[in-house]
């Protein structure tokens, strides 16, 4: 989650120095460092569940899963901390490096304070990163998972609800919806499509 930015523009070099000395993590967007705020327990559990579910299925291939402890470079002016990231580039898997430079999949757990940003500007930043093939948003207020997929120059959208299987097509992975929300009390989303036959004129 992102809080208010530093009021003064800083260089990328100054940003890295800040990250190495500060107890608070910051995202860096176009010259400004934004302090990361804390999240709820539900937010943390949802991110951990998704991390575990992906990591279990990526054990034998070149792709690896990273938590929000690892910084992701979107371009030379933007560094962010997605809740979960998958990279399939072996150059990203150096044990003592702290930056993923070729993210393949990024996941954000939505919260009331960050949802507009995650759906708006941050999604636009992710779209501009050529390596990102899918963007997943997990709702922490109601049970809903949304997946955006890159199809050439177009991004497609699919929403998943309880009882379904979440498809991560670019990695050929299927995740039971219930496993993402396991042991977490998040309300089930009410169906927003009414039965037309029961409506009165």
PyMOL commands that set and color helices and strands:
alter all, ss='L'
color gray80, all
select helices_A, chain A and resi 12-21+41-57+90-93+115-119+121-128+169-171+177-180+196-198
alter helices_A, ss='H'
color red, helices_A
select strands_A, chain A and resi 2-5+26-29+32-36+64-67+71-75+78-80+84-87+99-100+103-110+134-139+145-151+154-160+165-168+173-176
alter strands_A, ss='S'
color yellow, strands_A
deselect
rebuild
show_as cartoon
